[in-house]
């Protein structure tokens, strides 16, 4: 467990942590997906979620944990005891920020929309092509999610996405000797 000193109630611990953690993670060739701070039962937990296209392994988590722990100890911005957890996003991570539409480009995702888009079902799966500026979306926020499906590319206005998540379970187990018919 770590202890710290200068951040009290009403301050943005997560924002301060992200400002410290992001350059460390990026210097290591990784992306910071999330830095969250909250209770898990009686224990305060700082969760740092990292990503790299070739996959996050235990060595990555250990290296980030060491460097982040040292940096946070020096910065002394958390005023209570906490546990630091460093992990990968997981195979079915639900997106929590707009940044994730950029981080996970090229990954298989599933979008659930508030209403049908381009005559399709409300659930659309395919490869994430990114977050784009879009004429149709400009009337709303100006951003849309572009996804390549088996039936072609689809552009979904961001404000119509109710939920987005990684959908890589099938591809993670392909070729691993499991899941096939015998």
Rosetta silent file (secondary structure, phi, psi, omega in degrees, C-alpha in Angstrom):
SEQUENCE: XXXXXXXXXXXXXXXXXXXXXXXXXXXXXXXXXXXXXXXXXXXXXXXXXXXXXXXXXXXXXXXXXXXXXXXXXXXXXXXXXXXXXXXXXXXXXXXXXXXXXXXXXXXXXXXXXXXXXXXXXXXXXXXXXXXXXXXXXXXXXXXXXXXXXXXXXXXXXXXXXXXXXXXXXXXXXXXXXXXXXX
SCORE:     score description
SCORE:     0.000 S_00000001
   1 L     0.000  146.955  179.074    0.000    0.000    0.000 S_00000001
   2 E  -109.253  156.560  172.368    1.098    3.515   -0.713 S_00000001
   3 L  -127.443  160.080 -179.192    0.444    6.659    1.257 S_00000001
   4 L  -147.640 -168.405 -173.021    0.490   10.247    0.116 S_00000001
   5 L  -140.092  -38.749 -162.096   -0.137   13.735    1.356 S_00000001
   6 L  -103.079   -6.689 -179.077   -1.465   16.823   -0.401 S_00000001
   7 L   -96.527  125.602  179.716   -4.781   16.091   -2.147 S_00000001
   8 L  -111.939 -165.635 -179.191   -7.859   16.452    0.012 S_00000001
   9 L   -61.378  147.471  174.981  -11.596   16.301   -0.463 S_00000001
  10 L    82.686    0.430  178.823  -13.069   18.081   -3.460 S_00000001
  11 L  -102.366  164.544 -177.398   -9.962   17.816   -5.630 S_00000001
  12 L   -94.806   84.760  179.797   -9.572   15.832   -8.813 S_00000001
  13 H   -60.364  -45.536 -177.625   -7.298   12.985   -7.774 S_00000001
  14 H   -60.524  -41.403  178.804   -7.903   11.110  -11.030 S_00000001
  15 H   -64.809  -42.111  177.577   -6.977   14.144  -13.133 S_00000001
  16 H   -64.570  -41.432  178.470   -3.806   14.725  -11.130 S_00000001
  17 H   -64.375  -46.548 -179.332   -2.873   11.062  -11.369 S_00000001
  18 H   -59.041  -38.920  179.705   -3.543   10.975  -15.123 S_00000001
  19 H   -64.064  -31.498  178.133   -1.307   14.025  -15.631 S_00000001
  20 H   -82.069  -42.444 -172.500    1.537   12.183  -13.882 S_00000001
  21 H   -75.500  -41.271 -174.225    0.883    8.727  -15.317 S_00000001
  22 H   -53.164  -50.321 -179.880    0.205    9.549  -18.999 S_00000001
  23 H   -62.927  -34.284  178.714    3.756   10.733  -19.883 S_00000001
  24 H   -64.485  -49.296 -177.787    5.279    7.718  -18.108 S_00000001
  25 H   -63.324  -46.151 -179.457    3.040    5.264  -19.933 S_00000001
  26 H   -65.330  -35.003  176.375    3.510    6.954  -23.311 S_00000001
  27 H   -62.714  -25.206 -179.961    7.298    7.029  -22.800 S_00000001
  28 L   -91.254    5.865  178.769    7.075    3.228  -22.452 S_00000001
  29 L    80.174   22.317 -178.705    5.249    2.920  -25.813 S_00000001
  30 L  -118.026  170.910  173.758    1.840    2.326  -24.231 S_00000001
  31 E  -114.459  141.592  173.382   -1.463    4.214  -24.072 S_00000001
  32 E   -87.301  116.913  179.497   -3.217    5.243  -20.871 S_00000001
  33 E   -88.977  -41.641 -175.464   -6.820    4.072  -21.180 S_00000001
  34 E  -158.475  144.210  167.892   -8.001    4.943  -17.693 S_00000001
  35 E  -131.683  111.992 -178.783   -6.867    6.157  -14.296 S_00000001
  36 E  -127.354  149.464 -177.685   -9.594    5.780  -11.679 S_00000001
  37 E  -132.724  123.326 -179.950   -9.561    6.147   -7.910 S_00000001
  38 E  -170.589 -179.079 -178.833  -12.233    4.746   -5.646 S_00000001
  39 E   -86.450  143.098  168.642  -13.193    2.303   -2.955 S_00000001
  40 E  -128.075   91.601 -171.408  -13.229   -1.465   -3.298 S_00000001
  41 L    69.756 -133.240 -178.754  -14.770   -2.411    0.010 S_00000001
  42 L   -82.820   -6.307 -173.216  -12.769   -0.757    2.792 S_00000001
  43 E  -100.546  136.321  171.405   -9.699   -0.254    0.568 S_00000001
  44 E   -81.868  134.925 -176.869   -8.958    2.718   -1.693 S_00000001
  45 E  -128.258  130.116  171.849   -7.767    1.519   -5.109 S_00000001
  46 E  -102.343  112.912 -179.586   -5.980    3.438   -7.858 S_00000001
  47 E  -102.796  127.097  177.020   -6.599    1.556  -11.118 S_00000001
  48 E  -118.941  118.946 -178.966   -4.382    2.297  -14.090 S_00000001
  49 E  -108.632  126.084 -176.130   -5.440    0.642  -17.348 S_00000001
  50 E  -120.627  159.718 -177.964   -2.838    0.497  -20.137 S_00000001
  51 E  -146.423  146.539  164.991   -2.900   -0.663  -23.753 S_00000001
  52 L  -146.408  145.806 -174.738   -0.566   -1.461  -26.627 S_00000001
  53 L   -55.323  -33.738 -178.710   -1.595   -2.903  -29.995 S_00000001
  54 L   -82.836   -1.839  178.563    0.533   -6.035  -29.625 S_00000001
  55 L   104.196  142.822  178.549   -1.027   -6.754  -26.233 S_00000001
  56 L   -92.015  131.647  177.555   -0.165   -5.912  -22.636 S_00000001
  57 L  -116.744  177.867 -177.348    1.743   -8.568  -20.721 S_00000001
  58 H   -59.959  -38.164  178.598    2.740   -9.015  -17.088 S_00000001
  59 H   -61.110  -39.872  177.236    6.154   -7.401  -17.681 S_00000001
  60 H   -61.382  -47.377 -178.757    4.419   -4.253  -18.995 S_00000001
  61 H   -61.821  -42.947  179.504    2.161   -4.101  -15.924 S_00000001
  62 H   -64.145  -44.461 -178.383    5.088   -4.602  -13.539 S_00000001
  63 H   -64.871  -43.917  178.277    7.234   -1.954  -15.243 S_00000001
  64 H   -63.898  -43.582 -179.431    4.403    0.597  -15.290 S_00000001
  65 H   -57.344  -46.506 -179.884    3.558   -0.192  -11.670 S_00000001
  66 H   -61.987  -49.609 -176.672    7.150    0.448  -10.531 S_00000001
  67 H   -67.678  -41.513 -179.922    7.544    3.711  -12.441 S_00000001
  68 H   -66.735  -43.221  179.767    4.076    5.041  -11.571 S_00000001
  69 H   -58.625  -46.620  178.719    4.459    4.119   -7.906 S_00000001
  70 H   -61.011  -45.546 -178.268    7.776    5.975   -7.698 S_00000001
  71 H   -64.863  -41.401 -179.946    6.362    9.041   -9.486 S_00000001
  72 H   -69.527  -35.032  175.689    3.251    9.168   -7.296 S_00000001
  73 H   -62.043  -42.100  178.940    5.354    8.807   -4.149 S_00000001
  74 H   -66.927  -42.016 -176.877    7.446   11.806   -5.277 S_00000001
  75 H   -72.504  -30.921  175.863    4.383   13.866   -6.264 S_00000001
  76 L    53.731   50.216 -177.021    2.597   13.038   -2.990 S_00000001
  77 L  -101.280   -5.110 -179.455   -0.880   13.941   -4.334 S_00000001
  78 L  -110.440  124.326 -170.717   -3.010   11.236   -2.680 S_00000001
  79 L   -93.541   18.038  178.746   -3.824   11.836    0.979 S_00000001
  80 L  -145.998  166.897  177.066   -4.790    8.303    2.006 S_00000001
  81 L   -69.876  142.396  179.136   -3.530    4.733    1.846 S_00000001
  82 E  -152.881  163.602  174.664   -4.322    2.989   -1.435 S_00000001
  83 E  -107.861  133.907  176.942   -3.501   -0.034   -3.529 S_00000001
  84 E   -95.623  123.409  175.708   -2.137    0.516   -7.059 S_00000001
  85 E  -117.519  128.608  176.584   -3.502   -1.876   -9.699 S_00000001
  86 E  -119.134  129.507 -177.422   -2.139   -1.834  -13.254 S_00000001
  87 E  -149.753  172.735  172.711   -3.907   -3.917  -15.905 S_00000001
  88 E   -86.310  168.583 -177.818   -4.852   -4.256  -19.558 S_00000001
  89 L   -70.957  -18.679 -176.618   -8.309   -3.164  -20.732 S_00000001
  90 L    89.650  163.406 -174.133   -9.616   -6.714  -21.089 S_00000001
  91 L   -78.730  -19.608 -178.643  -11.210   -8.381  -24.091 S_00000001
  92 L  -129.789   38.875 -177.913  -14.689   -6.882  -23.585 S_00000001
  93 L   -62.045  133.282  173.041  -13.963   -3.483  -22.059 S_00000001
  94 E   -83.615  129.617 -178.709  -16.827   -1.010  -22.127 S_00000001
  95 L   -65.760  137.757 -179.895  -15.593    2.346  -23.438 S_00000001
  96 L  -118.246   -9.367 -179.680  -15.639    5.087  -20.821 S_00000001
  97 L  -147.296  160.748  177.172  -14.171    7.999  -22.782 S_00000001
  98 L   -62.289  -32.987  179.499  -13.972    9.467  -26.257 S_00000001
  99 L   -56.436  -30.991 -176.728  -10.212    8.810  -26.263 S_00000001
 100 H   -65.935  -24.403  175.944  -10.886    5.068  -26.412 S_00000001
 101 H   -69.132  -21.609  175.464  -12.301    5.457  -29.936 S_00000001
 102 H   -90.391  -42.732 -177.810   -8.801    6.585  -30.951 S_00000001
 103 H   -61.260  -40.547 -172.080   -6.815    4.158  -28.786 S_00000001
 104 L   -98.077   21.689  175.354   -8.639    1.060  -30.038 S_00000001
 105 L   -56.512  135.311  179.778   -8.593    1.779  -33.804 S_00000001
 106 L    91.095   -4.480  179.774   -8.198   -1.510  -35.674 S_00000001
 107 L   -98.469  154.437  177.127   -9.817   -3.556  -32.904 S_00000001
 108 E   -76.653  131.115 -178.594  -13.090   -5.455  -33.101 S_00000001
 109 E  -135.145  163.332  170.733  -15.872   -3.590  -31.301 S_00000001
 110 E  -126.827  129.082  175.325  -19.614   -3.736  -30.770 S_00000001
 111 E  -107.871  138.205  171.622  -21.709   -0.570  -30.652 S_00000001
 112 E  -114.909  122.445 -175.610  -25.208   -0.481  -29.209 S_00000001
 113 E  -103.128  162.086  179.645  -27.141    2.531  -30.486 S_00000001
 114 L   -71.113  -27.156  178.470  -30.186    4.337  -29.132 S_00000001
 115 L  -151.346  163.619 -179.819  -32.028    3.730  -32.413 S_00000001
 116 L   -57.482  144.424 -179.868  -31.299    1.932  -35.710 S_00000001
 117 L  -121.977  132.178  178.705  -28.559    3.565  -37.826 S_00000001
 118 L    50.006   40.357  176.670  -28.417    3.379  -41.626 S_00000001
 119 L    70.900   14.392 -178.761  -31.211    0.779  -41.623 S_00000001
 120 L  -102.196  170.934  173.626  -29.252   -1.613  -39.402 S_00000001
 121 L   -62.268  168.566  177.932  -29.996   -3.203  -36.056 S_00000001
 122 L   -74.307  -15.732  177.188  -29.181   -1.247  -32.917 S_00000001
 123 E  -107.466  120.963 -177.088  -26.176   -3.533  -32.304 S_00000001
 124 E  -123.703  124.919  179.232  -23.359   -3.098  -34.825 S_00000001
 125 E  -117.233  145.950  177.616  -20.146   -5.141  -34.738 S_00000001
 126 E   169.550 -165.375 -179.358  -17.006   -4.699  -36.770 S_00000001
 127 E   -92.961  127.818 -179.295  -13.521   -3.223  -36.830 S_00000001
 128 E   -69.795  123.018  178.111  -13.201    0.267  -35.366 S_00000001
 129 E   -97.959  -18.137  174.615  -11.879    2.709  -37.963 S_00000001
 130 E   135.011 -178.320  176.315  -11.917    5.707  -35.653 S_00000001
 131 E  -101.139  127.025 -174.247  -13.668    8.823  -34.522 S_00000001
 132 E  -129.148  157.868  168.673  -14.301   11.188  -37.405 S_00000001
 133 E   -79.975  139.505 -172.155  -15.761   14.592  -38.158 S_00000001
 134 L  -144.781  133.523  179.378  -18.904   13.999  -40.130 S_00000001
 135 H   -56.626  -44.925  179.934  -21.346   16.293  -41.970 S_00000001
 136 H   -63.679  -37.012 -176.766  -24.331   14.309  -40.669 S_00000001
 137 H   -79.903  -19.314 -176.557  -22.960   14.409  -37.147 S_00000001
 138 H   -57.964  -32.534  179.700  -22.124   18.149  -37.262 S_00000001
 139 L   -62.323  -23.690 -177.872  -25.707   19.024  -36.488 S_00000001
 140 L  -101.531  -86.247 -179.378  -25.194   17.282  -33.156 S_00000001
 141 L  -117.617  -15.428 -177.523  -21.590   17.243  -31.882 S_00000001
 142 L    89.799    2.384 -178.938  -19.682   16.910  -35.115 S_00000001
 143 E  -122.240  146.055  178.582  -18.249   13.512  -34.220 S_00000001
 144 E  -143.623  157.134  177.514  -19.100   10.060  -35.423 S_00000001
 145 E   -99.925  129.318  178.149  -17.726    6.568  -35.002 S_00000001
 146 E  -105.964  130.908 -176.280  -16.654    4.815  -38.193 S_00000001
 147 E  -136.813  138.620  177.276  -16.772    1.021  -38.175 S_00000001
 148 E   -97.413  114.417  178.246  -16.070   -1.584  -40.890 S_00000001
 149 E  -104.761  174.396  177.152  -18.687   -4.345  -40.789 S_00000001
 150 L   -62.098  -27.071 -178.880  -19.050   -7.426  -42.977 S_00000001
 151 L   -91.874   -0.902  179.729  -21.677   -5.495  -44.964 S_00000001
 152 E   126.867  179.899 -178.552  -19.488   -2.390  -45.408 S_00000001
 153 E   -76.583  143.729  178.442  -18.498    0.768  -43.577 S_00000001
 154 E  -129.826  137.784  174.859  -20.957    2.442  -41.225 S_00000001
 155 E  -113.019  120.594 -175.103  -20.742    5.931  -39.743 S_00000001
 156 E  -115.676  117.921  177.195  -22.587    6.281  -36.441 S_00000001
 157 E   -54.911  133.787 -173.904  -23.109    9.722  -34.871 S_00000001
 158 H   -57.745  -37.176 -177.590  -21.399    9.618  -31.481 S_00000001
 159 H   -70.744   -9.899  176.969  -24.439   10.907  -29.607 S_00000001
 160 H   -93.341   -6.055  179.615  -26.477    7.899  -30.790 S_00000001
 161 E   -81.349  116.963  177.872  -24.026    5.381  -29.251 S_00000001
 162 E   -84.224  -36.705 -178.124  -25.511    4.096  -26.006 S_00000001
 163 E  -153.922  140.021  174.635  -22.667    1.648  -25.329 S_00000001
 164 E  -133.209  139.888  178.908  -19.406    0.693  -27.048 S_00000001
 165 E  -149.425  153.707  170.770  -17.146   -2.161  -26.061 S_00000001
 166 E   -64.953  149.521 -178.140  -14.190   -4.172  -27.261 S_00000001
 167 L  -139.863   62.341 -172.040  -15.323   -7.496  -28.670 S_00000001
 168 L  -110.833   14.834 -177.989  -12.124   -9.497  -28.970 S_00000001
 169 H   -61.037  -48.967 -177.982  -12.947  -12.687  -27.080 S_00000001
 170 H   -60.321  -46.163 -177.327  -13.304  -14.808  -30.218 S_00000001
 171 H   -69.812  -26.865  179.607  -10.094  -13.526  -31.818 S_00000001
 172 H   -69.027  -28.932 -176.728   -8.136  -14.001  -28.572 S_00000001
 173 H  -101.858   -5.791  178.005   -8.878  -17.710  -28.523 S_00000001
 174 L   -63.313  127.645  177.512   -8.593  -18.399  -32.246 S_00000001
 175 L    80.625    8.581 -178.813   -5.711  -20.779  -32.846 S_00000001
 176 L   -99.284    6.941  177.097   -5.201  -21.497  -29.148 S_00000001
 177 L    87.647    3.720 -179.567   -6.525  -25.068  -29.337 S_00000001
 178 L  -125.216  163.277  172.639   -9.865  -24.362  -27.712 S_00000001
 179 L    82.374   -9.232 -179.264  -13.385  -23.585  -28.761 S_00000001
 180 L   -91.230  161.288  176.719  -13.424  -25.552  -31.996 S_00000001
 181 L   -77.995  147.806 -179.752  -15.605  -28.529  -32.889 S_00000001
 182 L  -111.873    0.000    0.000  -14.009  -31.923  -32.713 S_00000001
